[in-house]
């Protein structure tokens, strides 16, 4: 699972050939969440409130880049790093 960003102890990854809707995985101190790129909603799991706010703000700033990575992942191509928050 390629890491596409790392900031403030939060690791952001995407899987190749993952299921729809487009999403990414966020991990922090043993917490894990799947976040929908389009809606910014948590699909599964949880993060502490402060880290969740950071992840959702980061998602808003980088939605286009995340969607590009989602398309690359579907085609089994290398993913691009996304700037941290």
PDB file of N, CA, C and O in Angstrom:
ATOM      1  N   UNK A   1       0.856  -1.173   0.000  1.00  0.00           N
ATOM      2  CA  UNK A   1       0.000   0.000   0.000  1.00  0.00           C
ATOM      3  C   UNK A   1       0.899   1.233   0.000  1.00  0.00           C
ATOM      4  O   UNK A   1       1.555   1.508   1.005  1.00  0.00           O
ATOM      5  N   UNK A   2       0.946   1.977  -1.095  1.00  0.00           N
ATOM      6  CA  UNK A   2       1.837   3.125  -1.195  1.00  0.00           C
ATOM      7  C   UNK A   2       1.439   4.272  -0.265  1.00  0.00           C
ATOM      8  O   UNK A   2       0.273   4.655  -0.178  1.00  0.00           O
ATOM      9  N   UNK A   3       2.439   4.798   0.417  1.00  0.00           N
ATOM     10  CA  UNK A   3       2.243   6.000   1.228  1.00  0.00           C
ATOM     11  C   UNK A   3       2.307   7.194   0.300  1.00  0.00           C
ATOM     12  O   UNK A   3       3.261   7.337  -0.465  1.00  0.00           O
ATOM     13  N   UNK A   4       1.298   8.056   0.358  1.00  0.00           N
ATOM     14  CA  UNK A   4       1.298   9.230  -0.512  1.00  0.00           C
ATOM     15  C   UNK A   4       1.558  10.518   0.261  1.00  0.00           C
ATOM     16  O   UNK A   4       1.908  11.537  -0.334  1.00  0.00           O
ATOM     17  N   UNK A   5       1.391  10.482   1.587  1.00  0.00           N
ATOM     18  CA  UNK A   5       1.701  11.661   2.387  1.00  0.00           C
ATOM     19  C   UNK A   5       1.892  11.259   3.845  1.00  0.00           C
ATOM     20  O   UNK A   5       1.375  10.240   4.302  1.00  0.00           O
ATOM     21  N   UNK A   6       2.644  12.080   4.555  1.00  0.00           N
ATOM     22  CA  UNK A   6       2.881  11.871   5.982  1.00  0.00           C
ATOM     23  C   UNK A   6       3.004  13.243   6.622  1.00  0.00           C
ATOM     24  O   UNK A   6       3.884  14.025   6.260  1.00  0.00           O
ATOM     25  N   UNK A   7       2.125  13.537   7.570  1.00  0.00           N
ATOM     26  CA  UNK A   7       2.181  14.824   8.256  1.00  0.00           C
ATOM     27  C   UNK A   7       1.621  14.686   9.664  1.00  0.00           C
ATOM     28  O   UNK A   7       0.618  14.013   9.898  1.00  0.00           O
ATOM     29  N   UNK A   8       2.303  15.346  10.590  1.00  0.00           N
ATOM     30  CA  UNK A   8       1.887  15.401  11.999  1.00  0.00           C
ATOM     31  C   UNK A   8       1.569  14.026  12.567  1.00  0.00           C
ATOM     32  O   UNK A   8       0.641  13.863  13.358  1.00  0.00           O
ATOM     33  N   UNK A   9       2.353  13.046  12.151  1.00  0.00           N
ATOM     34  CA  UNK A   9       2.176  11.680  12.636  1.00  0.00           C
ATOM     35  C   UNK A   9       1.070  10.908  11.951  1.00  0.00           C
ATOM     36  O   UNK A   9       0.781   9.773  12.330  1.00  0.00           O
ATOM     37  N   UNK A  10       0.446  11.507  10.944  1.00  0.00           N
ATOM     38  CA  UNK A  10      -0.657  10.872  10.216  1.00  0.00           C
ATOM     39  C   UNK A  10      -0.110  10.334   8.897  1.00  0.00           C
ATOM     40  O   UNK A  10       0.489  11.072   8.115  1.00  0.00           O
ATOM     41  N   UNK A  11      -0.319   9.060   8.664  1.00  0.00           N
ATOM     42  CA  UNK A  11       0.149   8.409   7.435  1.00  0.00           C
ATOM     43  C   UNK A  11      -1.043   8.241   6.493  1.00  0.00           C
ATOM     44  O   UNK A  11      -2.078   7.702   6.885  1.00  0.00           O
ATOM     45  N   UNK A  12      -0.896   8.703   5.257  1.00  0.00           N
ATOM     46  CA  UNK A  12      -1.955   8.607   4.252  1.00  0.00           C
ATOM     47  C   UNK A  12      -1.503   7.639   3.165  1.00  0.00           C
ATOM     48  O   UNK A  12      -0.415   7.786   2.609  1.00  0.00           O
ATOM     49  N   UNK A  13      -2.342   6.651   2.862  1.00  0.00           N
ATOM     50  CA  UNK A  13      -2.014   5.639   1.859  1.00  0.00           C
ATOM     51  C   UNK A  13      -3.215   5.381   0.951  1.00  0.00           C
ATOM     52  O   UNK A  13      -4.354   5.715   1.276  1.00  0.00           O
ATOM     53  N   UNK A  14      -2.916   4.774  -0.203  1.00  0.00           N
ATOM     54  CA  UNK A  14      -3.948   4.280  -1.123  1.00  0.00           C
ATOM     55  C   UNK A  14      -3.534   2.891  -1.576  1.00  0.00           C
ATOM     56  O   UNK A  14      -2.351   2.611  -1.772  1.00  0.00           O
ATOM     57  N   UNK A  15      -4.521   2.032  -1.739  1.00  0.00           N
ATOM     58  CA  UNK A  15      -4.290   0.687  -2.260  1.00  0.00           C
ATOM     59  C   UNK A  15      -4.470   0.693  -3.773  1.00  0.00           C
ATOM     60  O   UNK A  15      -5.251   1.475  -4.315  1.00  0.00           O
ATOM     61  N   UNK A  16      -3.733  -0.193  -4.448  1.00  0.00           N
ATOM     62  CA  UNK A  16      -3.982  -0.425  -5.870  1.00  0.00           C
ATOM     63  C   UNK A  16      -5.238  -1.278  -6.005  1.00  0.00           C
ATOM     64  O   UNK A  16      -5.488  -2.159  -5.182  1.00  0.00           O
ATOM     65  N   UNK A  17      -6.030  -1.015  -7.048  1.00  0.00           N
ATOM     66  CA  UNK A  17      -7.251  -1.779  -7.334  1.00  0.00           C
ATOM     67  C   UNK A  17      -8.201  -1.854  -6.146  1.00  0.00           C
ATOM     68  O   UNK A  17      -8.818  -2.894  -5.912  1.00  0.00           O
ATOM     69  N   UNK A  18      -8.326  -0.770  -5.398  1.00  0.00           N
ATOM     70  CA  UNK A  18      -9.235  -0.742  -4.254  1.00  0.00           C
ATOM     71  C   UNK A  18     -10.664  -0.512  -4.746  1.00  0.00           C
ATOM     72  O   UNK A  18     -10.882  -0.129  -5.896  1.00  0.00           O
ATOM     73  N   UNK A  19     -11.619  -0.748  -3.874  1.00  0.00           N
ATOM     74  CA  UNK A  19     -13.045  -0.627  -4.202  1.00  0.00           C
ATOM     75  C   UNK A  19     -13.464   0.841  -4.262  1.00  0.00           C
ATOM     76  O   UNK A  19     -12.820   1.705  -3.666  1.00  0.00           O
ATOM     77  N   UNK A  20     -14.544   1.111  -4.985  1.00  0.00           N
ATOM     78  CA  UNK A  20     -15.150   2.441  -5.011  1.00  0.00           C
ATOM     79  C   UNK A  20     -15.939   2.656  -3.734  1.00  0.00           C
ATOM     80  O   UNK A  20     -16.317   1.669  -3.103  1.00  0.00           O
ATOM     81  N   UNK A  21     -16.204   3.854  -3.323  1.00  0.00           N
ATOM     82  CA  UNK A  21     -15.868   5.127  -3.938  1.00  0.00           C
ATOM     83  C   UNK A  21     -14.389   5.457  -3.729  1.00  0.00           C
ATOM     84  O   UNK A  21     -13.722   4.842  -2.898  1.00  0.00           O
ATOM     85  N   UNK A  22     -13.877   6.438  -4.493  1.00  0.00           N
ATOM     86  CA  UNK A  22     -12.482   6.843  -4.315  1.00  0.00           C
ATOM     87  C   UNK A  22     -12.231   7.251  -2.863  1.00  0.00           C
ATOM     88  O   UNK A  22     -12.968   8.059  -2.299  1.00  0.00           O
ATOM     89  N   UNK A  23     -11.197   6.690  -2.275  1.00  0.00           N
ATOM     90  CA  UNK A  23     -10.908   6.971  -0.866  1.00  0.00           C
ATOM     91  C   UNK A  23      -9.428   6.767  -0.579  1.00  0.00           C
ATOM     92  O   UNK A  23      -8.682   6.241  -1.405  1.00  0.00           O
ATOM     93  N   UNK A  24      -9.026   7.191   0.601  1.00  0.00           N
ATOM     94  CA  UNK A  24      -7.673   6.944   1.071  1.00  0.00           C
ATOM     95  C   UNK A  24      -7.750   6.428   2.498  1.00  0.00           C
ATOM     96  O   UNK A  24      -8.783   6.530   3.160  1.00  0.00           O
ATOM     97  N   UNK A  25      -6.645   5.876   2.954  1.00  0.00           N
ATOM     98  CA  UNK A  25      -6.527   5.330   4.299  1.00  0.00           C
ATOM     99  C   UNK A  25      -5.679   6.298   5.122  1.00  0.00           C
ATOM    100  O   UNK A  25      -4.612   6.725   4.682  1.00  0.00           O
ATOM    101  N   UNK A  26      -6.152   6.636   6.301  1.00  0.00           N
ATOM    102  CA  UNK A  26      -5.401   7.497   7.214  1.00  0.00           C
ATOM    103  C   UNK A  26      -5.132   6.713   8.490  1.00  0.00           C
ATOM    104  O   UNK A  26      -6.032   6.075   9.035  1.00  0.00           O
ATOM    105  N   UNK A  27      -3.894   6.761   8.964  1.00  0.00           N
ATOM    106  CA  UNK A  27      -3.503   6.053  10.187  1.00  0.00           C
ATOM    107  C   UNK A  27      -2.801   7.021  11.129  1.00  0.00           C
ATOM    108  O   UNK A  27      -1.982   7.841  10.713  1.00  0.00           O
ATOM    109  N   UNK A  28      -3.143   6.905  12.410  1.00  0.00           N
ATOM    110  CA  UNK A  28      -2.503   7.727  13.426  1.00  0.00           C
ATOM    111  C   UNK A  28      -2.547   6.989  14.757  1.00  0.00           C
ATOM    112  O   UNK A  28      -3.630   6.691  15.262  1.00  0.00           O
ATOM    113  N   UNK A  29      -1.396   6.692  15.326  1.00  0.00           N
ATOM    114  CA  UNK A  29      -1.270   6.118  16.676  1.00  0.00           C
ATOM    115  C   UNK A  29      -2.219   4.933  16.907  1.00  0.00           C
ATOM    116  O   UNK A  29      -2.872   4.847  17.948  1.00  0.00           O
ATOM    117  N   UNK A  30      -2.288   4.037  15.940  1.00  0.00           N
ATOM    118  CA  UNK A  30      -3.131   2.858  16.085  1.00  0.00           C
ATOM    119  C   UNK A  30      -4.563   3.045  15.611  1.00  0.00           C
ATOM    120  O   UNK A  30      -5.300   2.066  15.495  1.00  0.00           O
ATOM    121  N   UNK A  31      -4.970   4.259  15.339  1.00  0.00           N
ATOM    122  CA  UNK A  31      -6.300   4.530  14.782  1.00  0.00           C
ATOM    123  C   UNK A  31      -6.208   4.437  13.272  1.00  0.00           C
ATOM    124  O   UNK A  31      -5.183   4.771  12.679  1.00  0.00           O
ATOM    125  N   UNK A  32      -7.292   3.978  12.652  1.00  0.00           N
ATOM    126  CA  UNK A  32      -7.339   3.863  11.194  1.00  0.00           C
ATOM    127  C   UNK A  32      -8.703   4.320  10.703  1.00  0.00           C
ATOM    128  O   UNK A  32      -9.730   4.054  11.326  1.00  0.00           O
ATOM    129  N   UNK A  33      -8.690   5.018   9.567  1.00  0.00           N
ATOM    130  CA  UNK A  33      -9.951   5.468   8.967  1.00  0.00           C
ATOM    131  C   UNK A  33      -9.828   5.445   7.452  1.00  0.00           C
ATOM    132  O   UNK A  33      -8.754   5.682   6.899  1.00  0.00           O
ATOM    133  N   UNK A  34     -10.942   5.157   6.792  1.00  0.00           N
ATOM    134  CA  UNK A  34     -11.065   5.282   5.338  1.00  0.00           C
ATOM    135  C   UNK A  34     -11.866   6.542   5.091  1.00  0.00           C
ATOM    136  O   UNK A  34     -12.951   6.712   5.648  1.00  0.00           O
ATOM    137  N   UNK A  35     -11.333   7.440   4.249  1.00  0.00           N
ATOM    138  CA  UNK A  35     -11.978   8.724   4.000  1.00  0.00           C
ATOM    139  C   UNK A  35     -12.324   8.849   2.520  1.00  0.00           C
ATOM    140  O   UNK A  35     -11.467   8.670   1.655  1.00  0.00           O
ATOM    141  N   UNK A  36     -13.577   9.154   2.240  1.00  0.00           N
ATOM    142  CA  UNK A  36     -14.058   9.372   0.880  1.00  0.00           C
ATOM    143  C   UNK A  36     -13.452  10.668   0.349  1.00  0.00           C
ATOM    144  O   UNK A  36     -13.588  11.718   0.978  1.00  0.00           O
ATOM    145  N   UNK A  37     -12.789  10.605  -0.796  1.00  0.00           N
ATOM    146  CA  UNK A  37     -12.125  11.774  -1.374  1.00  0.00           C
ATOM    147  C   UNK A  37     -13.145  12.838  -1.773  1.00  0.00           C
ATOM    148  O   UNK A  37     -12.922  14.024  -1.530  1.00  0.00           O
ATOM    149  N   UNK A  38     -14.241  12.442  -2.372  1.00  0.00           N
ATOM    150  CA  UNK A  38     -15.226  13.391  -2.896  1.00  0.00           C
ATOM    151  C   UNK A  38     -16.002  14.084  -1.780  1.00  0.00           C
ATOM    152  O   UNK A  38     -16.068  15.312  -1.740  1.00  0.00           O
ATOM    153  N   UNK A  39     -16.586  13.307  -0.878  1.00  0.00           N
ATOM    154  CA  UNK A  39     -17.454  13.872   0.160  1.00  0.00           C
ATOM    155  C   UNK A  39     -16.707  14.291   1.415  1.00  0.00           C
ATOM    156  O   UNK A  39     -17.206  15.107   2.190  1.00  0.00           O
ATOM    157  N   UNK A  40     -15.517  13.742   1.623  1.00  0.00           N
ATOM    158  CA  UNK A  40     -14.788  14.021   2.851  1.00  0.00           C
ATOM    159  C   UNK A  40     -15.363  13.317   4.060  1.00  0.00           C
ATOM    160  O   UNK A  40     -15.048  13.681   5.193  1.00  0.00           O
ATOM    161  N   UNK A  41     -16.201  12.317   3.842  1.00  0.00           N
ATOM    162  CA  UNK A  41     -16.809  11.566   4.939  1.00  0.00           C
ATOM    163  C   UNK A  41     -15.947  10.358   5.302  1.00  0.00           C
ATOM    164  O   UNK A  41     -15.291   9.762   4.448  1.00  0.00           O
ATOM    165  N   UNK A  42     -15.963  10.017   6.574  1.00  0.00           N
ATOM    166  CA  UNK A  42     -15.288   8.800   7.017  1.00  0.00           C
ATOM    167  C   UNK A  42     -16.189   7.621   6.664  1.00  0.00           C
ATOM    168  O   UNK A  42     -17.337   7.547   7.101  1.00  0.00           O
ATOM    169  N   UNK A  43     -15.654   6.705   5.870  1.00  0.00           N
ATOM    170  CA  UNK A  43     -16.413   5.534   5.438  1.00  0.00           C
ATOM    171  C   UNK A  43     -16.348   4.417   6.471  1.00  0.00           C
ATOM    172  O   UNK A  43     -17.308   3.669   6.662  1.00  0.00           O
ATOM    173  N   UNK A  44     -15.195   4.318   7.135  1.00  0.00           N
ATOM    174  CA  UNK A  44     -15.017   3.246   8.115  1.00  0.00           C
ATOM    175  C   UNK A  44     -13.885   3.641   9.051  1.00  0.00           C
ATOM    176  O   UNK A  44     -12.943   4.321   8.645  1.00  0.00           O
ATOM    177  N   UNK A  45     -13.978   3.220  10.287  1.00  0.00           N
ATOM    178  CA  UNK A  45     -12.934   3.488  11.257  1.00  0.00           C
ATOM    179  C   UNK A  45     -13.085   4.852  11.903  1.00  0.00           C
ATOM    180  O   UNK A  45     -14.130   5.495  11.808  1.00  0.00           O
ATOM    181  N   UNK A  46     -12.007   5.282  12.570  1.00  0.00           N
ATOM    182  CA  UNK A  46     -12.041   6.577  13.248  1.00  0.00           C
ATOM    183  C   UNK A  46     -10.631   7.079  13.513  1.00  0.00           C
ATOM    184  O   UNK A  46      -9.660   6.322  13.490  1.00  0.00           O
ATOM    185  N   UNK A  47     -10.550   8.361  13.761  1.00  0.00           N
ATOM    186  CA  UNK A  47      -9.326   9.036  14.172  1.00  0.00           C
ATOM    187  C   UNK A  47      -9.698   9.948  15.333  1.00  0.00           C
ATOM    188  O   UNK A  47     -10.859  10.338  15.453  1.00  0.00           O
ATOM    189  N   UNK A  48      -8.742  10.300  16.192  1.00  0.00           N
ATOM    190  CA  UNK A  48      -9.034  11.307  17.214  1.00  0.00           C
ATOM    191  C   UNK A  48      -9.522  12.600  16.543  1.00  0.00           C
ATOM    192  O   UNK A  48      -9.138  12.892  15.411  1.00  0.00           O
ATOM    193  N   UNK A  49     -10.346  13.357  17.223  1.00  0.00           N
ATOM    194  CA  UNK A  49     -11.005  14.535  16.646  1.00  0.00           C
ATOM    195  C   UNK A  49     -10.012  15.520  16.014  1.00  0.00           C
ATOM    196  O   UNK A  49     -10.244  15.994  14.902  1.00  0.00           O
ATOM    197  N   UNK A  50      -8.933  15.826  16.694  1.00  0.00           N
ATOM    198  CA  UNK A  50      -7.964  16.797  16.160  1.00  0.00           C
ATOM    199  C   UNK A  50      -7.342  16.301  14.862  1.00  0.00           C
ATOM    200  O   UNK A  50      -7.233  17.054  13.894  1.00  0.00           O
ATOM    201  N   UNK A  51      -6.935  15.032  14.842  1.00  0.00           N
ATOM    202  CA  UNK A  51      -6.312  14.479  13.638  1.00  0.00           C
ATOM    203  C   UNK A  51      -7.326  14.358  12.503  1.00  0.00           C
ATOM    204  O   UNK A  51      -6.976  14.553  11.339  1.00  0.00           O
ATOM    205  N   UNK A  52      -8.563  14.042  12.826  1.00  0.00           N
ATOM    206  CA  UNK A  52      -9.589  13.959  11.792  1.00  0.00           C
ATOM    207  C   UNK A  52      -9.790  15.316  11.137  1.00  0.00           C
ATOM    208  O   UNK A  52      -9.913  15.398   9.915  1.00  0.00           O
ATOM    209  N   UNK A  53      -9.826  16.373  11.924  1.00  0.00           N
ATOM    210  CA  UNK A  53      -9.967  17.719  11.349  1.00  0.00           C
ATOM    211  C   UNK A  53      -8.812  18.033  10.408  1.00  0.00           C
ATOM    212  O   UNK A  53      -9.019  18.614   9.342  1.00  0.00           O
ATOM    213  N   UNK A  54      -7.598  17.653  10.793  1.00  0.00           N
ATOM    214  CA  UNK A  54      -6.435  17.882   9.935  1.00  0.00           C
ATOM    215  C   UNK A  54      -6.551  17.099   8.630  1.00  0.00           C
ATOM    216  O   UNK A  54      -6.280  17.630   7.553  1.00  0.00           O
ATOM    217  N   UNK A  55      -6.954  15.841   8.733  1.00  0.00           N
ATOM    218  CA  UNK A  55      -7.086  14.993   7.543  1.00  0.00           C
ATOM    219  C   UNK A  55      -8.161  15.538   6.605  1.00  0.00           C
ATOM    220  O   UNK A  55      -7.966  15.567   5.390  1.00  0.00           O
ATOM    221  N   UNK A  56      -9.282  15.964   7.155  1.00  0.00           N
ATOM    222  CA  UNK A  56     -10.356  16.490   6.306  1.00  0.00           C
ATOM    223  C   UNK A  56      -9.957  17.808   5.643  1.00  0.00           C
ATOM    224  O   UNK A  56     -10.321  18.055   4.493  1.00  0.00           O
ATOM    225  N   UNK A  57      -9.216  18.654   6.354  1.00  0.00           N
ATOM    226  CA  UNK A  57      -8.724  19.896   5.754  1.00  0.00           C
ATOM    227  C   UNK A  57      -7.726  19.584   4.638  1.00  0.00           C
ATOM    228  O   UNK A  57      -7.752  20.213   3.580  1.00  0.00           O
ATOM    229  N   UNK A  58      -6.845  18.606   4.883  1.00  0.00           N
ATOM    230  CA  UNK A  58      -5.875  18.189   3.881  1.00  0.00           C
ATOM    231  C   UNK A  58      -6.588  17.648   2.647  1.00  0.00           C
ATOM    232  O   UNK A  58      -6.193  17.950   1.521  1.00  0.00           O
ATOM    233  N   UNK A  59      -7.627  16.855   2.847  1.00  0.00           N
ATOM    234  CA  UNK A  59      -8.417  16.306   1.741  1.00  0.00           C
ATOM    235  C   UNK A  59      -8.995  17.436   0.884  1.00  0.00           C
ATOM    236  O   UNK A  59      -8.947  17.370  -0.344  1.00  0.00           O
ATOM    237  N   UNK A  60      -9.532  18.456   1.522  1.00  0.00           N
ATOM    238  CA  UNK A  60     -10.111  19.589   0.782  1.00  0.00           C
ATOM    239  C   UNK A  60      -9.056  20.270  -0.097  1.00  0.00           C
ATOM    240  O   UNK A  60      -9.321  20.622  -1.246  1.00  0.00           O
ATOM    241  N   UNK A  61      -7.873  20.445   0.459  1.00  0.00           N
ATOM    242  CA  UNK A  61      -6.803  21.129  -0.266  1.00  0.00           C
ATOM    243  C   UNK A  61      -6.254  20.317  -1.435  1.00  0.00           C
ATOM    244  O   UNK A  61      -5.775  20.881  -2.419  1.00  0.00           O
ATOM    245  N   UNK A  62      -6.324  19.001  -1.326  1.00  0.00           N
ATOM    246  CA  UNK A  62      -5.648  18.133  -2.294  1.00  0.00           C
ATOM    247  C   UNK A  62      -6.588  17.179  -3.038  1.00  0.00           C
ATOM    248  O   UNK A  62      -6.145  16.159  -3.567  1.00  0.00           O
ATOM    249  N   UNK A  63      -7.868  17.503  -3.080  1.00  0.00           N
ATOM    250  CA  UNK A  63      -8.860  16.607  -3.699  1.00  0.00           C
ATOM    251  C   UNK A  63      -8.485  16.234  -5.137  1.00  0.00           C
ATOM    252  O   UNK A  63      -8.566  15.064  -5.512  1.00  0.00           O
ATOM    253  N   UNK A  64      -8.079  17.208  -5.934  1.00  0.00           N
ATOM    254  CA  UNK A  64      -7.742  16.920  -7.339  1.00  0.00           C
ATOM    255  C   UNK A  64      -6.558  15.957  -7.432  1.00  0.00           C
ATOM    256  O   UNK A  64      -6.578  15.018  -8.228  1.00  0.00           O
ATOM    257  N   UNK A  65      -5.532  16.190  -6.622  1.00  0.00           N
ATOM    258  CA  UNK A  65      -4.366  15.306  -6.627  1.00  0.00           C
ATOM    259  C   UNK A  65      -4.737  13.899  -6.157  1.00  0.00           C
ATOM    260  O   UNK A  65      -4.229  12.905  -6.674  1.00  0.00           O
ATOM    261  N   UNK A  66      -5.619  13.835  -5.184  1.00  0.00           N
ATOM    262  CA  UNK A  66      -6.057  12.525  -4.688  1.00  0.00           C
ATOM    263  C   UNK A  66      -6.839  11.766  -5.749  1.00  0.00           C
ATOM    264  O   UNK A  66      -6.687  10.552  -5.888  1.00  0.00           O
ATOM    265  N   UNK A  67      -7.671  12.474  -6.495  1.00  0.00           N
ATOM    266  CA  UNK A  67      -8.410  11.813  -7.572  1.00  0.00           C
ATOM    267  C   UNK A  67      -7.466  11.356  -8.674  1.00  0.00           C
ATOM    268  O   UNK A  67      -7.680  10.297  -9.265  1.00  0.00           O
ATOM    269  N   UNK A  68      -6.431  12.126  -8.959  1.00  0.00           N
ATOM    270  CA  UNK A  68      -5.435  11.693  -9.946  1.00  0.00           C
ATOM    271  C   UNK A  68      -4.744  10.423  -9.455  1.00  0.00           C
ATOM    272  O   UNK A  68      -4.537   9.491 -10.232  1.00  0.00           O
ATOM    273  N   UNK A  69      -4.391  10.382  -8.192  1.00  0.00           N
ATOM    274  CA  UNK A  69      -3.765   9.178  -7.638  1.00  0.00           C
ATOM    275  C   UNK A  69      -4.722   7.998  -7.686  1.00  0.00           C
ATOM    276  O   UNK A  69      -4.299   6.872  -7.947  1.00  0.00           O
ATOM    277  N   UNK A  70      -6.004   8.237  -7.441  1.00  0.00           N
ATOM    278  CA  UNK A  70      -6.988   7.149  -7.491  1.00  0.00           C
ATOM    279  C   UNK A  70      -6.999   6.535  -8.893  1.00  0.00           C
ATOM    280  O   UNK A  70      -7.023   5.313  -9.041  1.00  0.00           O
ATOM    281  N   UNK A  71      -6.980   7.382  -9.906  1.00  0.00           N
ATOM    282  CA  UNK A  71      -6.971   6.890 -11.290  1.00  0.00           C
ATOM    283  C   UNK A  71      -5.673   6.139 -11.592  1.00  0.00           C
ATOM    284  O   UNK A  71      -5.700   5.106 -12.261  1.00  0.00           O
ATOM    285  N   UNK A  72      -4.552   6.641 -11.111  1.00  0.00           N
ATOM    286  CA  UNK A  72      -3.277   5.944 -11.299  1.00  0.00           C
ATOM    287  C   UNK A  72      -3.315   4.574 -10.622  1.00  0.00           C
ATOM    288  O   UNK A  72      -2.856   3.583 -11.191  1.00  0.00           O
ATOM    289  N   UNK A  73      -3.853   4.522  -9.429  1.00  0.00           N
ATOM    290  CA  UNK A  73      -3.920   3.255  -8.687  1.00  0.00           C
ATOM    291  C   UNK A  73      -4.783   2.234  -9.427  1.00  0.00           C
ATOM    292  O   UNK A  73      -4.450   1.049  -9.457  1.00  0.00           O
ATOM    293  N   UNK A  74      -5.883   2.682 -10.019  1.00  0.00           N
ATOM    294  CA  UNK A  74      -6.741   1.768 -10.778  1.00  0.00           C
ATOM    295  C   UNK A  74      -5.991   1.166 -11.964  1.00  0.00           C
ATOM    296  O   UNK A  74      -6.279   0.043 -12.379  1.00  0.00           O
ATOM    297  N   UNK A  75      -5.022   1.920 -12.515  1.00  0.00           N
ATOM    298  CA  UNK A  75      -4.238   1.448 -13.659  1.00  0.00           C
ATOM    299  C   UNK A  75      -2.916   0.812 -13.239  1.00  0.00           C
ATOM    300  O   UNK A  75      -2.063   0.526 -14.079  1.00  0.00           O
ATOM    301  N   UNK A  76      -2.753   0.592 -11.932  1.00  0.00           N
ATOM    302  CA  UNK A  76      -1.535  -0.034 -11.405  1.00  0.00           C
ATOM    303  C   UNK A  76      -0.273   0.770 -11.719  1.00  0.00           C
ATOM    304  O   UNK A  76       0.797   0.195 -11.923  1.00  0.00           O
ATOM    305  N   UNK A  77      -0.396   2.091 -11.759  1.00  0.00           N
ATOM    306  CA  UNK A  77       0.739   2.954 -12.028  1.00  0.00           C
ATOM    307  C   UNK A  77       1.232   3.579 -10.728  1.00  0.00           C
ATOM    308  O   UNK A  77       0.470   3.688  -9.767  1.00  0.00           O
ATOM    309  N   UNK A  78       2.499   3.992 -10.688  1.00  0.00           N
ATOM    310  CA  UNK A  78       3.031   4.602  -9.472  1.00  0.00           C
ATOM    311  C   UNK A  78       2.235   5.849  -9.067  1.00  0.00           C
ATOM    312  O   UNK A  78       1.820   6.643  -9.911  1.00  0.00           O
ATOM    313  N   UNK A  79       2.038   5.993  -7.774  1.00  0.00           N
ATOM    314  CA  UNK A  79       1.283   7.140  -7.250  1.00  0.00           C
ATOM    315  C   UNK A  79       2.220   8.298  -6.968  1.00  0.00           C
ATOM    316  O   UNK A  79       3.408   8.112  -6.704  1.00  0.00           O
ATOM    317  N   UNK A  80       1.666   9.490  -7.027  1.00  0.00           N
ATOM    318  CA  UNK A  80       2.413  10.701  -6.761  1.00  0.00           C
ATOM    319  C   UNK A  80       2.326  11.064  -5.281  1.00  0.00           C
ATOM    320  O   UNK A  80       1.292  10.868  -4.643  1.00  0.00           O
ATOM    321  N   UNK A  81       3.407  11.588  -4.753  1.00  0.00           N
ATOM    322  CA  UNK A  81       3.385  12.094  -3.379  1.00  0.00           C
ATOM    323  C   UNK A  81       2.497  13.348  -3.351  1.00  0.00           C
ATOM    324  O   UNK A  81       2.452  14.119  -4.309  1.00  0.00           O
ATOM    325  N   UNK A  82       1.805  13.524  -2.244  1.00  0.00           N
ATOM    326  CA  UNK A  82       0.950  14.688  -2.053  1.00  0.00           C
ATOM    327  C   UNK A  82       1.535  15.482  -0.895  1.00  0.00           C
ATOM    328  O   UNK A  82       1.858  14.922   0.153  1.00  0.00           O
ATOM    329  N   UNK A  83       1.670  16.789  -1.090  1.00  0.00           N
ATOM    330  CA  UNK A  83       2.272  17.638  -0.061  1.00  0.00           C
ATOM    331  C   UNK A  83       1.556  17.479   1.275  1.00  0.00           C
ATOM    332  O   UNK A  83       0.332  17.354   1.318  1.00  0.00           O
ATOM    333  N   UNK A  84       2.319  17.485   2.359  1.00  0.00           N
ATOM    334  CA  UNK A  84       1.707  17.421   3.686  1.00  0.00           C
ATOM    335  C   UNK A  84       0.981  18.712   4.029  1.00  0.00           C
ATOM    336  O   UNK A  84       1.095  19.716   3.326  1.00  0.00           O
ATOM    337  N   UNK A  85       0.247  18.665   5.100  1.00  0.00           N
ATOM    338  CA  UNK A  85      -0.495  19.827   5.562  1.00  0.00           C
ATOM    339  C   UNK A  85       0.447  20.807   6.228  1.00  0.00           C
ATOM    340  O   UNK A  85       0.014  21.863   6.690  1.00  0.00           O
TER     341      UNK A  85
END
